[in-house]
C-alpha cells in the first residue's frame, strides 16, 4: 500500500465531511492516533462579494481536538485551515466548516449528544 493509499484509507475511515487526511502520527501505542486533516475543496466563496477564491494567504493548524474513537483507539485531529484572499474585493477570510466548531476542542459529532440505541 502506498502512502497516498494509506491516507485515503484513513480519510474514508474517519468519514469527516469535507476533509481529507494528509498526515498520520502515533507517538506510542497508548497515545491517541493524531491525524492532520485539510479541507477537500481548495476554493472558497468570499463572504463579502461572493467571488470564488483560490488564493491562500496562509494556513493555520489547530490545536489537537478530540474526535470519535476508532474502536478502542482514541483519535485526535489537527485541522489545517486556509485563510483566503479575495482578489476582487481584497479581503481576507477563513471559511467555516460544519463539522468543526470555531474554537472547539472536539469535533461537532463528538460534542453532539447521542441518543441511546434503544431510542432509534
Secondary structure as UniProt FT lines:
FT   HELIX           3..14
FT   TURN            17..18
FT   STRAND          19..25
FT   TURN            29..30
FT   STRAND          33..39
FT   STRAND          44..45
FT   TURN            47..49
FT   STRAND          52..53
FT   STRAND          56..61
FT   STRAND          65..70
FT   TURN            71..72
FT   STRAND          73..85
FT   TURN            87..89
FT   STRAND          92..93
FT   TURN            98..99
FT   TURN            102..103
FT   HELIX           108..111
FT   HELIX           117..119
//
